[in-house]
């Protein structure tokens, strides 16, 4: 049984009423991966915006393994101290990680964030030495679009993230840097400039799926959903 743990911030936990990219990836692997697999982690909830807390289980489609380690407003800084216990308890084979925006926005600069990436990887490997990881760069968002200094910090972190992956990758415990969805349009791939809408969920799921397929032959190419067809014009009744 292949055990996959999604790790992330608000883009990964999602909020009430959403599918989440976790669900999109699960559906993709259900149809393209030939072996048994599941999603694991210590949490299942979505974020409830009305309650301002991760208390909702109102998934658009609740019928999938909803486990994860993700939190609204959490970053590498928050997850590095948690990952060891989560790996020990839930025994993932692969970590799919999307973090960094919160760190750079509120807590740490690019260099400090990169150090927390290294701490996260070390803590996970200390418990499960052969664990595999796929890390997603920080993707474009509305703050980076409006704040040049923040955009510069994001770019600097993404460069450091690539260097970190190159430094820590090893054959027995590979670490992959996924390619960010390209192009990523904050106007059409998100509902508020940051958080993915349905199209964005598919594109993040595709980024992780592509990395696992190309490196480890897990699954097949990701099938993006086509555009929703326009409704047919109403027929006039015959006179």
Secondary structure by P-SEA (a helix, b strand, c coil): cbbbbbbbccccccccccccaaaaaaaaaaacccbbbbbbccccccccccccccccccccccccccccccccccccccccccaaaaaaaccccccccccccccccccccaaaaaaaaaaaaaaaaaacccccbbbbcccccccccccaaaaaaaaaaaaaaaaaaaacccccbbbbbccccccccccccccccccccaaaaaaaaaaaaaaaaaccccccccccccccccccccccccc
